Amino acid sequence: MSHLAAAEILRNSPQLSSLIKSGEWVERNCDQHGAYKAWVLGGEFKETGCPECKKVRSLVEHRANIEAEKEEIQKRKMQEFMESARVPKIYKSASTKQLDGYVRDKCVEFLSNYRSTESLNMIINGGVGSGKTHAVCAMVNFILYKKIVESAFSDTVLFETWHDMADKLRRASSLDSVEENPIELYKNVDLLVIDEVGGASLRTEAQIEWFFRIMNARYSEGKNTIITTNLNASQLEKTVGTRSYDRLMNGSSLTLEIKGKSRRQAIPKTL
């Protein structure tokens, strides 16, 4: 505001002008910043406070606004990454903190060695409802979170059910365009999660060959794969093929067996 504008306001507001004229500078002391001069106005106006405290409050509010904005941006990015990775909606809040001791320890072991060990695969075995998908999604969410907070962390992640993958492998040979063929995506994604391997087997030599090409390419490029299944070792080998099973169970692979009854049935149902 210019001096002329201020003078005009005072001319048109005799009461305000009178209050300002009745003000005075007084000595005050701030417990944190020491002595300062405050301008005390008459009437119902309060005196001005410590100027340094005002600066601190302004700075704290500014930082709080920045943090809130940063948190909102991270939240939006996390949502985008989860959708891109195809994390099931029900598991978008899954966290390693929610896992039990042994399961959590194994998952943390994988995450601790994830970026430093090439071709680090993990086979999670357990019965229906034992928490296999929850555990793997907790790891995926951790990796996606690290991707947000660490700018150098740019790994791509894909969550795919075995049923959908087997279906796409059955149709892969009929696709002429590389862009249409999902095989390249399976080969190149940094972390591939294949959930609930079992049920539908790879029934033809072509399907088994396609899956082997994916696993062999991932093994050769040092990429990581996690599989969840309720099959035992021999059943899993029969389902995916001996050569693919060999690539999965390389020297740096981890195995996790989750025991116990179905957690879904343990949750009480309410209307």
Stockholm file with secondary structure:
# STOCKHOLM 1.0

chainA/1-271         MSHLAAAEILRNSPQLSSLIKSGEWVERNCDQHGAYKAWVLGGEFKETGCPECKKVRSLVEHRANIEAEKEEIQKRKMQEFMESARVPKIYKSASTKQLDGYVRDKCVEFLSNYRSTESLNMIINGGVGSGKTHAVCAMVNFILYKKIVESAFSDTVLFETWHDMADKLRRASSLDSVEENPIELYKNVDLLVIDEVGGASLRTEAQIEWFFRIMNARYSEGKNTIITTNLNASQLEKTVGTRSYDRLMNGSSLTLEIKGKSRRQAIPKTL
#=GR chainA/1-271 SS CCHHHHHHHHHHCHHHHHHHHTCEEEEEEETTTEEEEEEECSTTCCCCCCHHHHHHHHHHHHHHHHHHHHHHHHHHHHHHHHHHHTCCGGGTTCCGGGSCHHHHHHHHHHHHHTTTSTTCCEEEEECTTSSHHHHHHHHHHHHHHHHHHCTTCCCCEEEEEHHHHHHHHHHHTTCCCTTTCTHHHHHHCSEEEEEEECSSCCCSHHHHHHHHHHHHHHHHTTCEEEEEESSCHHHHHHHHCHHHHHHHTCTTCEEEEECSSCHHHHSCCCC
#=GC SS_cons         CCHHHHHHHHHHCHHHHHHHHTCEEEEEEETTTEEEEEEECSTTCCCCCCHHHHHHHHHHHHHHHHHHHHHHHHHHHHHHHHHHHTCCGGGTTCCGGGSCHHHHHHHHHHHHHTTTSTTCCEEEEECTTSSHHHHHHHHHHHHHHHHHHCTTCCCCEEEEEHHHHHHHHHHHTTCCCTTTCTHHHHHHCSEEEEEEECSSCCCSHHHHHHHHHHHHHHHHTTCEEEEEESSCHHHHHHHHCHHHHHHHTCTTCEEEEECSSCHHHHSCCCC
//
